[in-house]
């Protein structure tokens, strides 16, 4: 898999608006209010640090396009990508990059500062629907982090990869980016390995196994899940 070095200038914050709306009913006025307080669109090349936990002044960012990771580098050059942020997500370094993690672009990316939006939500100035949706989206991000711990600690390579792909499918369905089981996945196998705690060789073998079993089809930065229910049977879920 290869990651693009350039992406086109985004035309709107539609992915963010759809993601927010997936967490709670939003009136047009709520969406307009959220849109009106976002900062100016900013572009970032790949492998650029755009935020750091534990440092003041790094406000939340809406990821408009591209992929960003909360990254912990190791002294020997390896790294763990603790969390991934895609179009439609809000990355808040003060929460998502705690303990000194860095927010680093994994592809070229576009973001918009969301400090004013967070302040409006926290001060109770935003509408009820917008506040509920923001908080639900924040809770979902926290839940994904817990799920990542479970993946790395208790799942096999096949299980954690299948579960991760299903998570991406859900997130891109929320943002309107998934189409008929097809999702964007413009990440190298090295980046995927860094997120899923595998060697690149093991990551490659796992993806090949998923392909052989007809659970995924990969072409040119897109991943097709022909039967999400079949893939789900390879990914252990939390007990009820």
Buried (B, 14 or more C-beta within 10 A) or exposed (E): BEBEEEBEEBEEBBBBBBBBBBBBEBEEEBBEBBBEBBBEBEBBEBEBEBBBBEEEEBBBBBBBBBBBBBBBEEEEEEBBBBBBBBBBBBBBBBBBBBEEBBBBBBBBBBBBBBBBBBBBBEEEEBBEBBBBBBBBBBEBBEEBBEBBEEBBEEBEBBBBBBBBBBBBBBBBBBBBBBEEBBBBBBBBBBBBBBBBBBEBEBBBBBBEBBEEEEBBBEEEBEBBBEEBEEBBEBBBEEEE
